[in-house]
Amino acid sequence: MRTPHALLATAVTAAALAAAAVTPAPAAGADAVPPPGTYYVQSVVTGLNAADASGTVEQHRPRGNEGRQQWTLRPDGAGHLLENTDSPGSCLGRAGDRARTVSCTAAEARWQITPLGADRYALADPGADRRLTVAPKPAGATHPAPLSVGSGAGDLAAWYLTPADAPGGPMPPRGQRTLDQVTFLTAHNAYANGVDGGFAPPFVDLFPNQSRGIQQQLADGVRGFMLDVHQTPDGAILCHNSCTLVRRPVALWVDLQRIVDFLRARPDEFVTVFLEDYVDPGVLRAELDRVQGLSEVLYRPDRTGVRENGWPTMDEVAADGHRLLIFTDHSREADRSAGLTRDTFGVMYQREWTVENHWSMGPGVGSSDWSCYSRWYDANTTIPLTRTEPGFRPLFVMNHFRDAAVASTAATDNAKLADRARRFCQPAARKKPTYLAVDRYDLGNPAAAVDALNTYTYP
């Protein structure tokens, strides 16, 4: 499920991240090939990167400057070359109907790059009706890893050329920032703190994901809350995996009430709740009905033209007063079969409004996997991190935690959050993270990474 490896990267300070991010790079025109530089060749369909795999070119999970996935683009006569940054003289090329690395002096290394609009490109064999292509998706499987060169058309033959160091611009004043331009500190399993109540069976509860209660998290600047909600005879209860043997668990409505009370006292703040949702829609609706004042602050992007016009500014959100966004990871299709969809009472389906990377970097101790790929890319679902729509950019949830919350590991990981966000996840998603989700936000100063990301915009 994951491939741990030893990280060779060093942590990037918040100041260095901010300085690197706001340094503009030359921008390509709408109908131009990008300027020379270092790029990822990224599938429009899968969001995965073309990588040199011992001579075969395959699509792999984005891994920043690891994994032989960076290519130096430069003109060559009437075409262009893409030279692998890890193997000087070796270029992305062709051997028959397969994508291979070849000598950069070979004719098979040259590509005709044609803009397709919306920052997408076709990479074609000059003078031939053959393009770099992702193979079609077989039934019950993901798209094959090896890339081909053939007569493919449509999005399978469309590619992003994503800069390794993407250009950025200065952040607008606070009130003029749109919601998708802002980054929020987010607590993974915020309820699993051991302060507000029980959250897991004995022994499992020895490893809380957080060490402070919800009210203190709000006071400390946490603005995203990941909550696991399970159905019991008492309603929707916050527990990890199961509520069996959990002592004094907290009901969902209790923590939501804490958040609503905070928002009513702080009219300039915005909060997002992410539900890992194991309850029936009717039970969830009844739980929300217990929260006093929820309707006064509940934000409904489905009713305010966000998909057509983009996300509002923070000033617009504050003026409207609706500043609590609630997502569920439940599927709309399952709710339709149950006869009640959650968005009818204001809970948004996360897959329709966000993209999210895989939830774990590996076990609680030892090496970690920094690859940044979609949580929703498998045999049944293809939602790449790169997904966008005309006029609408999904919010990006960046997970940065392990299978188990070990304090010393979380402290080390959180200190490297800015580095992973900039070098790995931002180019993988072609957007800046909106939510940085961590364990033990009190360790390793992840707030510094949030502050750094809030100094620039990503195009």
N, C-alpha and C positions, 0 to 999 in steps of 0.2 A: 504493500500500500504506500510505503514511503521508502526513500533510499537515503539514509543518513550518510553524511560525509563530514569530514573535519573541515571547519571553516578556516579559511586563510585570511579573510578580510579583517581589518582592524576597525575599531569603532570610529565613527565620524562625529566630530563635535557639532553641536547645534549651529555654532557660528560658521563652521566650514560648510555645512549643508546649505545654509541660507545663502552664503556667498556664491556657491557653485550654482544654485538653482536660479538665481536672478541674473546670471550672466547670459545675455541673449546670444543665441546662435543664429547664423544666417537662415532666413526663412525662405523656403521654396515657393514659387508662385503656384497658383491653383492648377496650372497646366504644365508645370515644369517637373523635370526629374530633380530630386533633392540634390543639394550641393555635396561635393566630396566630404567624406567624414566616416565615422564609425556608426554602424547601424545593426539592428536586429531585423532579420527577414522573417516577418511574422504573419502566419496564416489569418486571413479575415474570418474564416469559418471556425477554427479551433482556438485561435489566440496563441498557439504554440510556435516555437521558434525553430527555424532551420538550423541544424547543428551538424558539424562534421563528426560522424561516428565511424572512425577508422576508415575513411574514404567514402563511405556511403553517406549521403545527406538525408537526414531524417528530421521529423518534427519532434522536438523534445519540450519538456516543461521549462519555462523560462527560469534561468539561473544566473542572471546578471552576467558578470564577466567571467563566470565559470562555465564549464561544459562546452567550450568551443562553439559558442553561439554568436559571437560578434564578427562582423564583416566590414572591411574597409571598402567603401564605394569610391570608385574613381573612373573618369572617362577613359576610353580606349578606342581611338578612331571614331567610328560612327556609333559605337556601342559603349557598354560599361562593364567593368570588372568588379567582382565582390571577393576580396582577398581575406582569408581567415586571419584574424589578428593573432591567433596562437600558432599559426604555421605560415610564416612569410613565404611567398612564392606559390602558395596553394590557394586556389580559387574555387568558388562554387561554380560547378560546370555540369557537363552532360556526358554520359556514356550510353549511347543507344537511347532507350526510353527511360533510363534511370538518372536521377540527380546524383552526381558524384563530385568529389573534389578532384581537380585536375591542375596541371601546371598552369600558372597564370599566362604563360606564353602560348598556350594551346588555343586554337580557334574555338574549341568547345567551352572555353571559359568566358567568352564574350556574350553579353545579353543585350537585347533591345528592350529597354524599359519604357513602358507606355503608361501615362497617367490614365486612370479610369474614373477619376472624380472621387470626392470625399476622402482624399488622402490615401487612395488605394492605387496599386500599380500591377501591371502584368509584366512578367519577365519572360521574354520570348527568345527562342533560337532565331538569330537574325536570318532573314530570308526564308524561313520555314514556318509552317502553321503549327508550331509546337511551343507549349508554354510550361513553365514550372507549375506543378499541380499537386494538390492533395488528393489522394485516392478516395473514391466514394466510400461512405460508411457502410460496412456490411451489417446485416440484421443481427441484433444482439451483441454488437461490439462497437468500439470506438473506431475512428478513422485510423487506417494503418500508419505506422510511423514512417516507412520509407517514402520519400517524395519521388514523383515521376515527372517525365517530360513528354507531353503528348498534346492531343487536341482538346484538352479540357477547357471548359468555358464556365462563365458565371463566377460565383464566389469561390469555388474550389481552385480557380486559377487567379485569384486576387490576393495581393499581399500588401501589408503595411511595411514601409521602411521606417522603422522607429529609431530615432537617434538614441545612442547609448547614453549621452548626456543631453537630455532634452532641453530645449530653450524654455525659459520661464519669464514671467513679467512680474512687476511689483504688485503686491496685494492692494486692492482698493481700500479706502477707509472702512472701518468696521461695519457701519450700517449699509454701505453700498456693496458689500460682498454678497454674492449669491450663495445659497446653501451648499451647492456643490463645489464652491471655492474654499470652503472652510474645513478645517480638520478638527475633530473632537476626540478628546481622551475618552476611551471606552473600557469599562470593566468587564472582562470575561467572567461569567458566572458570578455576577455582582452579589447575588443573594447568598452565595456560599462563603460566608465571612465569619461564622461562629460567634458573631456579636448579636445579631438580630434574632437568632434562633437556630434550631438544628437544620441541617441541609442534606445529610447523608447518613447511612447506617454507621454503627460503631466501626472504628478503625479507618474506614474511608474518610470519616470526618476529621482525621488527623492531618489532612492535607487541604486546608481551605484555599480557594483561589484568591480570596481577598482577606484582609485582616481588619477591615473597618466596616462599620455598618453603613447602610444606604444613606442616611442623613449626613454622616461624615464624608462619604464619597462625594455627595453633592457639594458640600462645603469646600472640599479639596479641588473642585474643578472637573470632576468626572461628569460627562454629559451624554454618554452612551452606556446603556445597561443591558447586558445579556442575561436573560432569565429563563431557566428551564421550568416549565409548568406542566404538572401531572394531574390527572383526574383521580379524585378520591371521593368517598361518600361526603366529605366536607367541602367539596368544590374543587377549585383550581389551586393547587398547592405547589410551592417552590421546593423542589427536591432534585438531587443529582441522581439520575438513572431511575430511581424508584423511591417512593415514600415509605416503603416497608421498613420498620424498625427505626425510623427517623424520629428523634425526640424534639418536641416543640417546633415543628416546621412552620414556616410563615406562609400565609395565604397571599396569592398574587395581589388581591385588592389592597392589602395592607401596604405593600411596597409602592404600588401605584399611587395610593393616597399620599404617601410621603413625598413622592415626586410632584404630584399636583399641588400640594400645599407649598412646596418650594417655588414652583412656577408662579403661583398666585402672589407670592411675596416678592418675586424677582421678575418683573415684567420684561426685562431685557434678555432673559436667558431662554435657550432652546435645548430640549432634551429628546433623545430617541431611545425607545425600548425595543429590544429584539427578543421575541419569544421563540424559544425552542419548544414547540407547541405539541403537546400530547393529549389535548382535551377536545371534546366535542364542541362544535361551534355554539350550541345552545348553552353549554356550561360556561364557556368563555364570556358570552354576552351577559349572562347572569352575574358573573364575577365583576365585570366592568360596571354594571349597573349599581354596584355597591360603592363605587368611588365617587365621593361628593365633589362636584365641580369639574368632573372630567370633561363634560361637553363644552365647557367654557374655554378649555385650553387644547382640546384634541385637534390636531392638524390633519386636514383631508386633502392631500395632493390630487386625489382623483376628482375633486370637485372644483379645483381652482385653476385648471388649464395648464398644469405643469408639463404634461406630455406634449402639448402643442407649443408652449411658449418658454419652456425651461423653468428652472427653479427660481423662486422669488429671492429678493435681497433680504438681509437680516432686518433692515428697517421695515420692510413690508410685512414680514412675519410678525415683528413686534407690534406694529400698528394694528394688525388684524387680531392679535391676542392669542391665536391658536399656535401653541409652541411645543406641543407634545406629539411626536410622531411614533406610532406603534406599528411594528412589523411582526408578521408571523412567518415561520418557515414552512407552514402547512401548505398543501397544494390546493389551488382553486378547484381542480378537477374532483378531488376527494370530497370537498365541501359541496359541490354541486350535486353529487350523488347522495349526500346527506340532506339536501334540500335547504341549506342555509349557508350563504357565503359570508365570510368574516368581514369583508369590506362593506357589507350593508350596515354594520355597526361601527365602522371606522378603523378596523384593523387591516392594514395593507399587506398584500402578498409580497413578500420580500423579493422573490425572483422577478417580479414585474417592475421593481423600482430600484434595485441595487444589483451590483455584482459583488462577489465575495470569493476570496481565495480559500484554499483548503485549510481546514481548521487546526492542523497540528504540525509542529516542526519536529516531532519525534518523541521519544521517551523522556521521562522527567530528568534523567541525568545522561551525561555523555554527549556525543556529537549531535548536531542538529542539521535539518534539511531546510535550507533557505529558498528552495525553488518556490516560485509564486505562480500558481495555476488555479483555475476555477474550481470552486467547490462543486459546481454543477456541470462537470464534464465527465460523463460516463456513458455506458452503453445505451442508456435511455434518455439522456439529456445532454444537450450541447448549448451551454450559455457561456461563451468565452468572457474572460475579464475585459476584453477590448470592446464589448458590445456598446454600441451607441445607436441612437435613432435620430432622424432629422429633427433638429430643434431641441433634443432631449438627451442629456447625459446622465446615465444611472449613477447613483451614489456608490462609492467604492468602500466596502468593508474590508479592512486589512487585518487579518488574524495574525497574532505574533505570540504564540504560547505553545506549550507542550501537552502531551497526554496527561501528565500529572503535574500539579503545582508544587515544585520543590523551591523553597525560598531562595537558596543560593543560586540555583539555575535561573530563576526568574530575574534576579538582580542582574546577572550577567547578560541575559538575553535583552532585558529592557534597556541596558546601556548601549546596545547595538541597534536599537530600533530605528534610529534616523538613517543609519547606514543601509539597512535592509530596505527601508522605504524608498530611498533614493536610487540605489543601484539595482535592486531586484524587482520590487513590486510596482513602482511607478511606471517604468517602461513596460513591464509585463501587461499592465492594464491600460497603458496609454492615458492615464489620468492620475491625478493626485489622490491619495487615500483621504476619504471623508471621515472615516472612523479608524483609529488605531486601537485595536482590542488587545489587552494584555492581562496576564495574571499579576497579582501583587503590584499594583500601580504605585505603591508606596516605596518600591525598591528600584534602583537603577535609573531613576529620574526620567521616565518616559514622557513626562510633561515637557521636557526640553525638546524632544522630537516634535511634539505637537506645536510648540511655539515656533520652531524652525520652519515647519511646513506652512505655518500661517503667515510667513513673510513673502510668499510668492504665489503666483497662479501658474497652472499648467495649461498650455493651449488647448 
